[in-house]
Structure formats: C-alpha cells, structure tokens
Amino acid sequence: MFPPWLRRPGHGPGVRRIPWPSSLAVLVVQQVGTTFAAYNQRADTVGLDGAARALLVLGPLLLLLRHRFPCTAVFGASAVTLVYLAAGYPYGPVLFSVVVAGFAALVAGYRYAAWGALGTLWVGNLLAAHTFYGRLPPAGNGPGPWGTDLFMAVWMVALCTAGDLARVRRAERVRWVREEEEAAKRRADEERLRIARELHDVLAHSISVINVQAGVGLALLDSDPAQARTALTTIKSASKEALGEVRQVLATLRAPGDAPRAPAPGLDRLGELTEQAASAGLRVSTETQGTPVPLPPGADLAAFRVVQEALTNTVRHSGSRTAGIRIRYGTDVLELLVDDEGPATGTGPTGGGNGLVGMRERAAAFGGTVEAGRRPDGGFRVRATIPLHSGENRPPLQ
C-alpha cells in the first residue's frame, strides 16, 4: 500500500495499537477550536464550508498512521494543512495535526523527513501568503502578515528541538533497559554456572565413593557379609552427605530471603574428605606448610572443591590407592598440591574434563590458577593457587 521508504523499519500490522484516542482528541480540538476562531476572522477569510470541515477531519485521520508510518503521517498532515491555509480558511488549531505528526516522526528517528515536511509547509504557506495571494481565495485579499510567518517558523524550530530531545531520551531509556536485561541475563548465566559446578563437585565425589563401595559390597556379599555391611554403611553415609549438600546448593533457587541451612564447606572440613576417600580405599596424607590464615568464604569453598575434585579424579581414574595433599600458605597466595602415584586406569583427566574445567573456573573467579597434568614418574598432579587477599573484590567470572 505504501512505498518502502515511507514505512517504519521493523514494524508491521499489529505491532503497535492504533492511537485513535489522541487522534480523536485532535479532531475535536480542531473542529471546535476552528469554529470559534472563524468568528474573529470573518472579514479576512473564507467561511468554514464542507471542504474545510473535510480537511480538518483528514489531518487527524492521518495521525492514526503516525506510529507505523510516521513519514506518511507527517507529510500527509503538512500537505492537508497547506491546502487548508492556501484555500483561505481561518487560522486556528489546524496546525495541531502537523505538531503531533512531526513530533512522532522526530521521536521515531525520522529527523530529515520531519524537517522536510515542516519546511515544505512553511515555504508553501510563505509563497501562498506573499506571492500567489492574488490568485487564491478570498478574492481581493492582500499579502499576509509577516508576523504569522515568523510565528510559524518559531514554533517549527521549537517542535524540532523538543522532538529531538524526546528522541534522545527515548534512545537512552531503550539502551538502559537493554543493558539491564543483558546484565540480568549475565547474572543468571553466572548463577547457573555456579550451581552446575557445585552439583558436579558434590555428586561426582559422592557417587564415586558410592560406586567403589557398591563394587566392594557386591564382591564380598557372599564370602564376607561383615565387610559387605561396612561397605553399605559407607554408601549410606556418603549418600546422606551428598543429599545434604545438594539441598544446600538448590537452596539458592528458592524465594529471595531463604538462606542456606548450613555454612558452605571449606578447608576446615578436609578431614571429612580424607575419611570418605579412605572409605573408598584411598589412603590420603595431608601436609600443611606455613601459618594457616582465614580465607574469604568464597575462596575457602573454591579451595575445598578443588581438593575434592582432585581426590574424586584419583578414585575414578588412577590405579594408585594413595594420594597426598599439601597445603602451603604463602605471603599472598595459598597453594594446593594433590598428587597420586598413578598409573591412570582409563581415560583419566587430561585437562579437558568437566571437573578440571570447573576447578579452573573456581580458581579464576578469585584470580587464581589451576594446573593439572602427568608427572614424569607416571603419577598425576593438580596444582592450584588462590590469592589470600582481595580475591573477593575481583570481577565475577564471565
């Protein structure tokens, strides 16, 4: 129906509701206001006939298109107004249609279209009032007053200024809303990543212990029922602890204000990890070097999970039944070393597994690093460093 250059990009039928209430209000104002204005201009203008009334209706009708086709609305309203003024009809609120259509086009970003339509109206009215007035109604009319042309130029400049300001504010508001949505999405992605890491660390460790003990229980069920009972007891204990930690992780998905029921684990619970590893047949030795210092809660949890994941990988992928943990407190850095003698029993961790990725992400969130790889003697080592200070103030992991 309309040429492409007159259409607003990205808009179509049903995108925005037709602004009929405001258009109807402009129609009423133009009809009533022009009626009263005609009484004071009877000697110098043509009376309001049917054609004048039709033009006063056509302008507001074009306003119905101002959201979907702002260029069409502003050019159409300007043309209708120019015809009305050139026909010698009374001045009045006929310019309201041009004001509303021009403002809508400016806010929508069609500055040149709005300026062109307003400039065409002003030049056309100037020619009609000072050049072709002898050929236009009413008969015998002289040139129009320059004050009217100056007034029209002033309100057009004011309209363009107000429209541009409104457009800038609208663009800033849209940008702010978009940035807020992107920030909310980024926070949701970071929280989802954090929850995924927590669930992986908790479930991988506990299920590895349960898997080992289940194998022991099945092997000894007939020959050594007492030892099989011990394995089942270990399975019960490990599954109970896993369920508790899963509930703690999932507590973050509850309604705001519903805090976790238990504190996050830290290096003070390292003994529990070694006991669980022992129940899975892995003897773990622990060594601490330097003077222990309190860690920020987030960094403490990250250190705990790194050690937990390293022991889980040893249980699952190493043929060694011994492992060593060394915690070294430096001046500014906490260093964690987890070693096993190997050899690997299958597709052991080589740096591409989810567990190692999670360890690296945890350490990186606090400005630390994680290195994992095979030792020259055939064993496997995980080395993690976490800053002791200012780690909590670092930007979140992206």
C-alpha positions as CSV (number, residue, x, y, z in Angstrom):
1,M,0.0,0.0,0.0
2,F,2.8,2.4,0.9
3,P,6.2,2.6,-0.7
4,P,9.1,1.0,1.3
5,W,10.8,4.3,2.1
6,L,7.6,5.5,3.8
7,R,7.4,2.5,6.1
8,R,9.0,2.3,9.5
9,P,11.6,-0.5,9.6
10,G,10.7,-3.5,11.7
11,H,7.0,-2.5,12.1
12,G,4.0,-4.2,10.6
13,P,0.4,-4.8,11.3
14,G,-0.4,-5.5,14.9
15,V,3.0,-4.3,16.2
16,R,1.5,-1.2,17.9
17,R,-2.1,-0.3,18.6
18,I,-3.6,2.5,16.5
19,P,-3.6,5.7,18.5
20,W,-7.2,6.6,18.0
21,P,-7.9,8.3,21.4
22,S,-5.3,11.0,20.9
23,S,-6.2,11.3,17.2
24,L,-9.9,11.8,18.2
25,A,-8.9,14.4,20.7
26,V,-7.0,16.4,18.0
27,L,-10.0,16.1,15.7
28,V,-12.4,17.5,18.3
29,V,-9.9,20.4,19.2
30,Q,-9.5,21.3,15.5
31,Q,-13.2,21.2,14.7
32,V,-14.3,23.1,17.8
33,G,-11.4,25.5,18.0
34,T,-11.5,26.4,14.4
35,T,-15.2,27.1,14.7
36,F,-14.6,29.7,17.4
37,A,-11.6,31.1,15.6
38,A,-13.7,31.7,12.4
39,Y,-15.9,34.3,14.2
40,N,-12.9,36.6,14.7
41,Q,-11.7,36.2,11.1
42,R,-14.9,36.5,9.1
43,A,-13.8,39.6,7.2
44,D,-10.4,38.2,6.0
45,T,-11.0,34.5,5.4
46,V,-13.3,32.1,3.7
47,G,-16.1,30.6,5.8
48,L,-16.0,27.1,7.0
49,D,-17.7,25.1,4.3
50,G,-17.8,21.3,3.7
51,A,-14.3,21.2,2.2
52,A,-12.8,23.0,5.2
53,R,-14.5,20.5,7.6
54,A,-13.2,17.6,5.5
55,L,-9.7,18.9,5.7
56,L,-10.0,19.4,9.4
57,V,-11.0,15.7,9.6
58,L,-8.4,14.4,7.2
59,G,-5.5,15.7,9.2
60,P,-6.4,13.8,12.5
61,L,-7.2,10.7,10.4
62,L,-3.6,10.7,9.1
63,L,-2.4,10.7,12.7
64,L,-3.7,7.2,13.1
65,L,-0.7,6.1,11.0
66,R,1.9,8.0,12.9
67,H,3.3,5.1,14.8
68,R,3.6,2.6,12.0
69,F,4.1,5.1,9.1
70,P,5.5,8.3,10.7
71,C,6.8,9.7,7.4
72,T,3.4,9.2,5.7
73,A,1.7,10.9,8.6
74,V,3.9,14.0,8.8
75,F,4.0,14.6,5.0
76,G,0.2,14.0,4.7
77,A,-0.7,16.3,7.6
78,S,1.6,19.0,6.3
79,A,0.0,18.7,2.8
80,V,-3.5,18.9,4.2
81,T,-2.6,21.9,6.4
82,L,-1.0,23.7,3.4
83,V,-4.1,23.1,1.3
84,Y,-6.3,24.4,4.1
85,L,-4.2,27.6,4.6
86,A,-3.9,28.2,0.8
87,A,-7.6,28.0,0.4
88,G,-8.0,31.0,2.7
89,Y,-9.8,29.2,5.6
90,P,-9.4,30.7,9.1
91,Y,-6.3,30.2,11.1
92,G,-6.7,28.1,14.2
93,P,-5.8,24.8,15.7
94,V,-5.4,23.2,12.2
95,L,-1.7,23.1,12.9
96,F,-2.2,20.6,15.8
97,S,-2.1,17.7,13.3
98,V,1.2,18.8,12.0
99,V,2.6,19.3,15.5
100,V,1.6,15.8,16.6
101,A,2.7,14.1,13.4
102,G,6.0,16.0,13.4
103,F,6.8,15.1,17.0
104,A,6.0,11.4,16.3
105,A,8.3,11.3,13.3
106,L,11.2,13.1,15.3
107,V,10.8,10.7,18.2
108,A,10.9,7.7,15.8
109,G,14.2,9.0,14.4
110,Y,13.0,10.4,11.1
111,R,14.5,13.8,11.5
112,Y,15.1,14.6,7.9
113,A,11.5,13.6,6.9
114,A,10.1,15.7,9.7
115,W,12.2,18.7,8.8
116,G,11.4,18.3,5.2
117,A,7.7,18.2,5.8
118,L,7.7,21.2,8.1
119,G,10.0,23.2,5.8
120,T,7.7,22.4,2.8
121,L,4.7,23.6,4.8
122,W,6.4,26.8,5.9
123,V,7.7,27.6,2.4
124,G,4.4,26.7,0.8
125,N,2.5,29.0,3.2
126,L,5.0,31.8,2.6
127,L,4.5,31.6,-1.2
128,A,0.7,31.5,-0.8
129,A,0.7,34.5,1.5
130,H,3.2,36.7,-0.3
131,T,3.4,35.6,-3.9
132,F,0.2,33.9,-5.1
133,Y,-2.2,35.6,-2.7
134,G,-3.9,37.4,-5.7
135,R,-4.9,34.1,-7.3
136,L,-6.0,32.4,-4.1
137,P,-9.2,32.9,-2.1
138,P,-10.6,35.1,-0.7
139,A,-11.0,37.5,-3.6
140,G,-9.3,40.8,-3.2
141,N,-7.1,39.6,-0.3
142,G,-3.7,41.3,0.2
143,P,-0.4,39.7,1.3
144,G,-0.4,38.0,4.7
145,P,1.3,39.5,7.7
146,W,5.0,38.6,8.2
147,G,4.4,38.1,11.9
148,T,2.3,35.0,11.2
149,D,5.2,33.5,9.1
150,L,7.7,34.3,11.8
151,F,5.5,32.8,14.5
152,M,5.1,29.6,12.4
153,A,8.9,29.4,11.9
154,V,9.5,29.8,15.7
155,W,7.1,27.0,16.7
156,M,8.6,24.7,14.0
157,V,12.0,25.2,15.4
158,A,10.7,24.6,18.9
159,L,8.9,21.5,17.7
160,C,12.1,20.1,16.2
161,T,14.1,20.8,19.3
162,A,11.5,19.2,21.6
163,G,11.2,16.2,19.3
164,D,15.0,15.7,19.2
165,L,15.2,15.9,22.9
166,A,12.5,13.3,23.3
167,R,14.2,11.0,20.8
168,V,17.5,11.2,22.7
169,R,15.8,10.4,26.0
170,R,13.9,7.6,24.4
171,A,17.0,6.1,23.0
172,E,18.7,6.4,26.4
173,R,15.8,4.7,28.1
174,V,15.9,1.9,25.5
175,R,19.6,1.5,26.0
176,W,19.2,1.4,29.7
177,V,16.5,-1.3,29.5
178,R,18.6,-3.3,27.1
179,E,21.7,-3.1,29.4
180,E,19.6,-4.1,32.4
181,E,18.3,-7.1,30.5
182,E,21.8,-8.1,29.4
183,A,23.1,-7.7,33.0
184,A,20.2,-9.8,34.4
185,K,20.9,-12.5,31.8
186,R,24.6,-12.4,32.6
187,R,23.9,-12.8,36.3
188,A,21.5,-15.7,35.6
189,D,24.2,-17.4,33.4
190,E,26.8,-16.9,36.1
191,E,24.5,-18.3,38.8
192,R,23.6,-21.3,36.6
193,L,27.3,-21.9,36.0
194,R,28.0,-21.7,39.8
195,I,25.1,-24.2,40.6
196,A,26.3,-26.5,37.8
197,R,29.9,-26.5,39.3
198,E,28.5,-27.1,42.8
199,L,26.3,-30.0,41.7
200,H,29.1,-31.6,39.7
201,D,31.6,-31.4,42.6
202,V,29.2,-32.8,45.1
203,L,27.7,-35.5,43.0
204,A,30.9,-36.6,41.3
205,H,32.8,-37.1,44.6
206,S,30.0,-38.8,46.5
207,I,28.9,-41.1,43.6
208,S,32.5,-42.1,43.0
209,V,32.7,-43.3,46.7
210,I,29.3,-45.0,46.4
211,N,30.4,-46.7,43.2
212,V,33.6,-48.1,44.7
213,Q,31.8,-49.3,47.9
214,A,29.0,-50.8,45.9
215,G,31.6,-52.9,44.0
216,V,33.2,-54.0,47.2
217,G,29.8,-54.9,48.7
218,L,28.8,-57.0,45.7
219,A,32.2,-58.8,45.7
220,L,32.1,-59.6,49.4
221,L,28.3,-60.2,49.8
222,D,28.6,-64.0,50.0
223,S,32.2,-64.5,51.2
224,D,32.4,-61.7,53.8
225,P,29.0,-60.4,54.9
226,A,30.5,-58.2,57.7
227,Q,32.8,-56.4,55.2
228,A,29.9,-56.0,52.8
229,R,27.8,-54.5,55.6
230,T,30.6,-52.0,56.2
231,A,30.6,-51.0,52.5
232,L,26.8,-50.5,52.6
233,T,27.2,-48.3,55.7
234,T,29.7,-46.2,53.9
235,I,27.3,-45.9,51.0
236,K,24.5,-44.7,53.3
237,S,26.8,-42.1,54.9
238,A,28.1,-40.8,51.6
239,S,24.6,-40.6,50.0
240,K,23.3,-38.8,53.1
241,E,26.0,-36.2,52.9
242,A,25.5,-35.8,49.2
243,L,21.8,-35.2,49.6
244,G,22.5,-32.6,52.3
245,E,25.0,-30.7,50.1
246,V,22.6,-30.9,47.1
247,R,19.8,-29.4,49.2
248,Q,22.2,-26.6,50.2
249,V,23.1,-25.8,46.6
250,L,19.5,-25.9,45.5
251,A,18.5,-23.5,48.3
252,T,19.8,-20.7,46.1
253,L,16.9,-21.4,43.7
254,R,14.2,-20.7,46.4
255,A,12.5,-17.5,47.0
256,P,14.6,-14.4,48.0
257,G,15.5,-14.4,51.7
258,D,15.5,-18.1,52.1
259,A,19.1,-18.7,53.1
260,P,21.0,-22.0,53.0
261,R,20.6,-24.0,56.2
262,A,24.3,-24.9,56.6
263,P,27.5,-23.0,56.0
264,A,29.5,-23.6,52.8
265,P,32.2,-26.2,53.2
266,G,35.9,-25.1,53.5
267,L,39.3,-26.4,54.2
268,D,38.3,-27.0,57.8
269,R,36.3,-30.0,56.5
270,L,39.3,-31.5,54.8
271,G,39.2,-34.3,57.3
272,E,35.8,-35.4,56.0
273,L,37.2,-35.6,52.5
274,T,40.1,-37.9,53.6
275,E,37.7,-40.1,55.6
276,Q,35.4,-40.5,52.5
277,A,38.4,-41.2,50.3
278,A,39.6,-43.8,52.9
279,S,36.2,-45.5,52.8
280,A,36.7,-45.8,49.0
281,G,40.1,-47.5,49.5
282,L,42.3,-44.4,49.0
283,R,44.8,-43.5,51.7
284,V,45.3,-39.8,51.9
285,S,48.1,-38.0,53.6
286,T,47.8,-34.3,54.4
287,E,50.6,-31.8,55.0
288,T,50.3,-28.1,55.8
289,Q,53.2,-25.7,55.4
290,G,53.2,-22.1,56.6
291,T,50.9,-20.4,59.0
292,P,47.2,-21.0,58.3
293,V,45.2,-17.9,57.8
294,P,41.4,-17.5,57.5
295,L,40.2,-17.4,53.9
296,P,37.2,-15.4,52.5
297,P,34.2,-17.7,52.3
298,G,34.2,-17.9,48.5
299,A,37.9,-18.6,48.3
300,D,37.7,-21.2,51.1
301,L,34.9,-23.0,49.2
302,A,36.8,-22.9,46.0
303,A,39.9,-24.5,47.7
304,F,37.7,-27.2,49.2
305,R,36.1,-28.0,45.9
306,V,39.5,-28.2,44.1
307,V,40.8,-30.7,46.6
308,Q,37.5,-32.6,46.4
309,E,37.6,-32.9,42.7
310,A,41.2,-33.9,42.6
311,L,40.5,-36.8,45.0
312,T,37.5,-37.7,43.0
313,N,39.6,-38.0,39.9
314,T,42.1,-40.1,41.8
315,V,39.4,-42.5,42.9
316,R,37.9,-42.8,39.5
317,H,40.9,-42.7,37.1
318,S,44.0,-43.7,39.0
319,G,45.3,-47.1,39.8
320,S,47.1,-45.7,42.9
321,R,45.5,-46.2,46.3
322,T,47.4,-43.4,47.9
323,A,47.3,-39.7,47.5
324,G,49.0,-36.7,49.1
325,I,47.6,-33.3,49.8
326,R,49.9,-30.4,50.6
327,I,48.6,-27.0,51.6
328,R,51.1,-24.2,51.5
329,Y,50.3,-20.8,53.0
330,G,52.5,-18.2,51.4
331,T,52.6,-14.4,52.0
332,D,49.9,-13.7,49.4
333,V,49.0,-17.0,47.8
334,L,47.5,-20.3,49.0
335,E,49.0,-23.2,47.1
336,L,47.3,-26.6,46.9
337,L,49.1,-29.7,45.6
338,V,47.2,-33.1,45.2
339,D,49.4,-36.0,44.0
340,D,48.9,-39.6,43.3
341,E,51.3,-42.2,42.1
342,G,49.3,-43.5,39.1
343,P,49.1,-45.1,36.7
344,A,45.9,-44.0,35.0
345,T,43.3,-46.8,34.7
346,G,41.5,-45.4,31.7
347,T,40.5,-42.1,30.1
348,G,41.9,-40.2,33.0
349,P,41.7,-36.4,33.3
350,T,44.0,-34.7,30.8
351,G,42.7,-31.2,31.2
352,G,39.6,-31.5,29.1
353,G,37.1,-32.9,31.6
354,N,34.3,-31.0,33.2
355,G,35.9,-31.5,36.6
356,L,39.1,-29.8,35.7
357,V,37.2,-27.1,33.8
358,G,35.2,-26.4,37.0
359,M,38.4,-26.3,39.1
360,R,39.9,-23.7,36.8
361,E,36.8,-21.6,36.8
362,R,36.6,-21.6,40.5
363,A,40.2,-20.5,40.9
364,A,39.9,-18.0,38.1
365,A,36.9,-16.3,39.8
366,F,39.3,-15.3,42.6
367,G,42.3,-14.5,40.5
368,G,43.9,-17.9,40.9
369,T,45.1,-20.7,38.6
370,V,44.8,-24.5,38.3
371,E,47.4,-26.7,36.6
372,A,46.8,-30.4,36.1
373,G,48.9,-33.0,34.3
374,R,51.0,-36.1,34.4
375,R,54.2,-36.2,36.4
376,P,57.4,-37.6,34.9
377,D,57.3,-40.6,37.2
378,G,53.8,-41.6,35.9
379,G,51.7,-40.1,38.6
380,F,49.3,-37.2,38.3
381,R,49.4,-33.8,40.0
382,V,46.9,-31.0,40.5
383,R,48.4,-27.6,41.5
384,A,46.1,-24.7,42.4
385,T,47.0,-21.2,43.6
386,I,44.4,-18.9,45.1
387,P,45.2,-15.3,46.3
388,L,44.8,-14.9,50.1
389,H,43.7,-11.2,49.8
390,S,41.4,-9.1,47.6
391,G,40.1,-12.1,45.8
392,E,36.5,-11.4,46.7
393,N,36.8,-7.9,45.1
394,R,37.6,-9.3,41.7
395,P,35.0,-9.1,38.9
396,P,32.8,-12.2,38.6
397,L,33.7,-15.0,36.1
398,Q,32.4,-14.2,32.6
